[in-house]
């Protein structure tokens, strides 16, 4: 967002979705997710990891 590549509203929406997923999985075994996040090299990859998470009711 600082570099002008991402609009503020889009960044806020992506961040909100990530936080919502984090809150939903806080009590689950997140070991595989944590390993995948450690392997990321940039913010886009981090967002991609969270985009792959599907919350089942």
C-alpha positions in Angstrom: 0.0 0.0 0.0 2.9 2.4 0.8 4.2 2.0 -2.7 0.9 2.9 -4.3 0.4 -0.6 -5.7 -2.5 -1.6 -3.5 -5.5 0.6 -2.8 -6.3 1.2 0.9 -9.8 -0.4 0.7 -8.4 -3.6 -0.9 -5.6 -3.9 1.7 -8.1 -3.4 4.5 -10.4 -6.1 3.0 -7.6 -8.6 2.6 -6.4 -7.9 6.2 -9.9 -8.2 7.6 -10.4 -11.6 5.9 -7.0 -12.9 7.2 -7.9 -11.8 10.8 -11.3 -13.4 10.6 -9.7 -16.7 9.5 -7.1 -16.5 12.3 -9.8 -16.0 14.9 -11.7 -19.0 13.5 -8.7 -21.3 13.7 -7.1 -20.1 16.9 -7.8 -23.3 18.8 -7.0 -25.7 15.9 -3.7 -27.4 15.1 -2.0 -24.9 12.9 1.4 -26.6 12.6 1.1 -27.1 8.8 -0.1 -23.5 8.3 2.7 -22.1 10.4 5.3 -24.1 8.4 3.8 -22.8 5.1 3.9 -19.2 6.4 7.5 -19.6 7.5 8.4 -20.6 3.9 6.9 -17.5 2.4 9.2 -14.7 1.1 6.9 -11.8 0.6 3.5 -10.4 1.7 1.7 -11.6 -1.5 2.7 -15.2 -0.6 1.3 -14.7 2.9 -2.0 -13.6 1.5 -2.0 -16.5 -0.8 -1.5 -18.9 2.1 -4.6 -17.5 3.9 -6.6 -17.4 0.6 -6.2 -21.2 0.5 -7.9 -21.7 3.9 -11.4 -22.9 3.7 -13.5 -22.6 6.8 -16.1 -25.4 7.1 -19.1 -24.9 9.4 
